[in-house]
Amino acid sequence: MFRILAVLSICAALPVTVEAACQPGPVHYDYQPQRLDQALQDLAHRSGCFIQVSPELLAGKHAHALHGRYRPLPALTKLLQGTGLVAHATGSGLAVTQPAADTPKKSAIRQPQGSDS
């Protein structure tokens, strides 16, 4: 019995690594304009949210400044303004993707058929 208590007390004294959970409430951000990949890393660290994104989407893109209190998704959306990328909430955090391709609309004007002018 003494051995079990000794082992439990040693285990209780060991540091435990806990992954920070995505904070649902507003968090204060004070970011200057920077590379988009760095801005997303900063946002993930500050909010505790995992951000899923393909590195190819971030190449050559920059984020605007972000100042104020925001929930994670609105903060990410603001950082992505002007980049052509969109933010989504996922079950495990957030994701950055390209917008879905628009469905081509049928033209209201009919083209003449069979003319080779």
LOMAR-969593 format. One record per residue (C-alpha): y, z, x; residue in three letters. Coordinates in steps of 0.1 Angstrom, whole numbers, padded with zeros to 4 digits, always signed. Example, Ala and Ser with C-alpha at 12.3 -4.5 7.8 and 13.67 -1.06 7.14 Angstrom:
2
-0045+0078+0123ALA -0011+0071+0137SER 
! end
This chain:
117
+0000+0000+0000MET +0024+0009+0028PHE +0017-0025+0044ARG +0026-0044+0012ILE +0059-0025+0009LEU +0067-0032+0046ALA +0061-0069+0041VAL +0081-0070+0009LEU +0110-0052+0026SER +0110-0076+0055ILE +0109-0106+0031CYS +0138-0091+0011ALA +0159-0088+0043ALA +0154-0125+0052LEU +0183-0148+0044PRO +0177-0171+0015VAL +0191-0207+0015THR +0203-0216-0020VAL +0215-0250-0028GLU +0249-0248-0045ALA +0248-0259-0081ALA +0272-0285-0095CYS +0302-0265-0108GLN +0308-0275-0144PRO +0343-0260-0144GLY +0375-0273-0128PRO +0379-0269-0091VAL +0411-0273-0071HIS +0413-0304-0049TYR +0439-0312-0023ASP +0428-0344-0006TYR +0450-0369+0012GLN +0441-0407+0010PRO +0410-0413+0031GLN +0379-0434+0035ARG +0359-0433+0003LEU +0327-0422+0020ASP +0345-0392+0034GLN +0362-0384+0001ALA +0328-0384-0017LEU +0314-0361+0010GLN +0343-0337+0005ASP +0340-0338-0033LEU +0302-0331-0031ALA +0308-0302-0008HIS +0337-0287-0028ARG +0321-0291-0062SER +0285-0285-0052GLY +0274-0317-0069CYS +0249-0341-0055PHE +0265-0376-0055ILE +0241-0405-0055GLN +0256-0437-0040VAL +0244-0467-0020SER +0263-0467+0013PRO +0269-0505+0010GLU +0291-0499-0020LEU +0315-0477+0000LEU +0320-0501+0030ALA +0357-0508+0036GLY +0368-0488+0005LYS +0395-0461+0005HIS +0402-0433-0020ALA +0436-0423-0032HIS +0449-0387-0028ALA +0435-0361-0052LEU +0456-0331-0060HIS +0450-0306-0088GLY +0422-0290-0108ARG +0395-0313-0120TYR +0359-0310-0133ARG +0335-0330-0110PRO +0332-0362-0131LEU +0370-0367-0137PRO +0376-0359-0100ALA +0351-0385-0089LEU +0365-0410-0115THR +0400-0405-0100LYS +0388-0410-0065LEU +0372-0443-0075LEU +0403-0457-0091GLN +0410-0492-0077GLY +0377-0495-0059THR +0358-0515-0085GLY +0332-0487-0087LEU +0324-0464-0116VAL +0312-0428-0119ALA +0284-0414-0140HIS +0270-0380-0147ALA +0233-0377-0140THR +0207-0349-0145GLY +0210-0339-0109SER +0248-0344-0104GLY +0268-0375-0102LEU +0263-0412-0093ALA +0285-0441-0082VAL +0276-0476-0092THR +0291-0510-0097GLN +0301-0517-0133PRO +0276-0535-0154ALA +0282-0573-0154ALA +0300-0585-0185ASP +0280-0606-0209THR +0295-0641-0208PRO +0312-0650-0241LYS +0305-0683-0258LYS +0335-0706-0256SER +0352-0713-0289ALA +0360-0748-0278ILE +0331-0773-0279ARG +0328-0796-0249GLN +0323-0833-0257PRO +0287-0843-0250GLN +0277-0875-0232GLY +0311-0884-0218SER +0314-0891-0181ASP +0352-0897-0177SER 
! end
